[in-house]
Amino acid sequence: MIKTPLTVAGAEKLRNELHRLKTVERPSVIAAIAEARSHGDLSENAEYDAAKERQGFVEGRIKEIEGKISSAQIIDPKLLDADGRCVFGATVDLEDMDSGQTVTYQIVGDDEADLKENKISISSPIARALIGKFAGDIAEVQAPGGVREYEIIDVRYV
């Protein structure tokens, strides 16, 4: 079985979603199906069809999350001792060599990635270019617009 890396925060977020799906969404869908059934003929009942479709989505998502959690390798960035190297879970400060702009990213699992929160997927081109590098190194990233260079300013494990 292939282990999928996940941070502690990402695992907690998945567990919370799973709990909500099982305790709120599932009972709500069951109630909606029961309500739609009480209206009679199911062959022309749009409410019933919509409720069954929603049930399929909820049950599918529950299975998906349970699978992800069971195959997860949960990594706590605070416990990492990578001697300043960029690794999964690290928070990295970068400077774009062309524009001089600085940005901070945390390298996380595919399911946790959220650019709005400056969390990039371990499988993204920029994260792949950063892995194994140290502060002071230059990372070359193959971007759609061509190669971009970033200098690694700092690597933290928070």
Order of alpha helices (4+ residues) and beta strands (2+ residues): beta-alpha-alpha-alpha-beta-beta-beta-beta-alpha-beta-beta
